[in-house]
Amino acid sequence: MTTSDQYTREELHHRQVNMKFYRRSDGLYEVEGHLTDSKSHPFMRQLGQKNLEPGDPVHDIIVRLVIDTDLQVHDVRAIMLATPFGVCRGAQQTLDGLIGLTIAKGWNKKVRDLLGGSKSCTHIMEMLGPMATTAYQGLAPQRIERTNKPENEHLRRAKVDSCYAYSAEREIVARLWPDLARSKQDA
């Protein structure tokens, strides 16, 4: 494998994805995903009448997901500021099926089932996975507090072996929950 510092590079495309998590004054939370795509050179979109100039967005899409502390979706909206085709903006109206769902195991599959293919916008659908992760991270303080309460052993057990750091064989579990740790010999 070679590193790119051995070669000159010319940027052709720039995708920027930004995720933010907010607490709202009504007690709910909002995850905002913002995706922009732009080209570094003049670009003629299919069916376009004139070139987009370098840096002009091909896509500029904002998605806002309103959730509660249990990660249940209360509302979802998309704002499509720039799209390759005017018809793309119709995808803003395809998201209501997410209302009432809970961000949990199987979220990405549910999103694909509801919004995949010609049912909605691929870029909106792709943002909803990282938005779920952002929601999960945004609620981390509440989740950690709940997990560490003595009556919530089921939450601790669910955390063990959920990722590399939380392996039952690693130091994190041994320090946090010694009763759930196991040695490598036990594996």
Secondary structure by P-SEA (a helix, b strand, c coil): ccccccbbbbbcbbbbbbbbbbbccccbbbbbbbbbbbbcccccccccccccccccccbbbbbbbbbcccccccbbbbbbcccccccccccccccccccccccccaaaaaaaaacccccccaaaaaaaaaaaaaaaaaaaaaaaaaaaccccaaaaaaacccccccccccaaaaacccccccccccc
